[in-house]
Amino acid sequence: MQESMNVREQIEQNGLIIIAVAMALIYWWFDSMVTDQVLIRVLVVCLIFVYGIFTQYLINSRKLAETELQRAHDELERRVKQRTAELILANEELKREVRERKQAEEEKKKLEDQLLHSQKMEALGTLAGGIAHDFNNLLQAISGYTQLLLMKKDQTDADYDKLEVIHGTAQRASELTRQLLIFGRKVETKLKPLDLNHEVQQVARILERTIPKMVTVKMKLADNLKVISGDAGQLEQILMNLGVNARDAMSEGGSLIFQTENVTLAKGYYTALLGAAPGEYVQLTVADSGVGMDKETLKHIFEPFYTTKEAGKGTGLGLAIVYGIVKSHNGFVRCTSEKGGGTTFKIYFPTFRAEGIDAVAEAKRESVMPRGAETIMLVDDERAVLDIGKELLTQYGYRVITADGGEKAVEMYIQNKDGIKLVILDLIMPGIGGTKCYKELRRINPTLKVIISSGAASEEQVRETFEIPPSGFINKPYQFRDMLTKVREVLDYRN
């Protein structure tokens, strides 16, 4: 096969020479029969042979040139393709760099927004902390005297319901202050077993009295709803915020639905969407038939200070607080809405789990207020707080000494240190203040039991403030039951 290819190439390259030789031989043979002029015959044969060689040379040269031209064309095409591929690669690299730069700019913008948000939250937390102490002292006076009056009256008394309303209002005001602190300064959430249906019913009754009559409040509550671990005040805040938003979305009337049910989330798309672990949850649904939201608005609803309301009609904190509280309860929230099709919030709370505890009974249990006979020193710069605390503790058997400042507290403790078994100390006071007073009392008696009472700081913040942490902590304004329980708990504790 290779040999036949070589023969064919030889014929293509020398074909005219072969033909010229053949023609010369034929001419020579014929002419030899006609004439004896050898010289002319040789000359003609040479001319034929030369013509064949020259013509073959020209043909071969042309073929060679065509071959070189084709090779050059192929090389040019190869280089064009190579350069095109390089340009495409460079273009992709440029696109990637532009994309990365754009992403970097977006990340920078996000970080700047987060910094701005952080600064806003810090400013909000500072403002809240500044007013919380004085505001909670006022609430403590209102709540404390109301509780004292309630303790002295029978439920059949004509003023009992009015006092209950005052007490409840003071509690809600206290919770509002606490929610602001929770959101702005990350005060810890105190979770206890509770019945979500009870919280929904409480808020629904408030909303029915406050929202316009053309908005109908409906409840679809599960009969055997499982107990969750939650903070009653914070859950009330969630329900109120969602209820108020729904009211604003239904200016021409509609329906507001609260629904609870037990659900089990299996591992799959929905748990991935929520970022939730598979398991048992209590689902709270709050739905309205209002104007709804478009997709762009839906993306930002949980962002702090984002609001679609008119100036002066919304702070943009309502749903941000909802989101923060849900997360602090280890829960998850999802919102769906369409323009003109209403809005639905679905919130998932993990069910309460505790071995050996009847969760329902624990959630609804009313403990007996504990009593005692020890001597306690109350330290606060607010006279009303001192009077309420003294009356409460005295009523439950304790002997009470009061001091209206840090300097007075140190002086009185030195005089009565053998008898005083516990000090309840306000953290923020004029003069040497609660912090220095605490350190001085501990210096005098390192084993002294001290409960810190504050409306502007969390227990975690208080414990981080002191090298030797206090024996206990209670938020102001406190409930009498909580105060008496904490006092007894600290007094009974043995180091």
Secondary structure, DSSP 8 states (H G I E B T S, - for coil): -HHHHHHHHHHHHHHHHHHHHHHHHHHHHHHHHH---HHHHHHHHHHHHHHHHHHHHHHHHHHHHHHHHHHHHHHHHHHHHHHHHHHHHHHHHHHHHHHHHHHHHHHHHHHHHHHHHHHHHHHHHHHHHHHHHHHHHHHHHHHHHHHHHHHHS-TTSTTHHHHHHHHHHHHHHHHHHHHHHHHHH------EEE-HHHHHHHHHHHHHHHS-TTEEEEEE--TT---EEE-HHHHHHHHHHHHHHHHHH-TT-EEEEEEEEEEEE-SSHHHHHHT--SEEEEEEEEEE-S----HHHHHHTTSTT---S-TTS--S-HHHHHHHHHHHTT-EEEEEE-TTS-EEEEEEEEB---TT--HHHHHH----------EEEEE-S-HHHHHHHHHHHHHTT-EEEEESSHHHHHHHHHHHTTTEEEEEEES--STTHHHHHHHHHHHH-TT-EEEEEESSS-HHHHHHH-SS--SEEEESS--HHHHHHHHHHHHH---
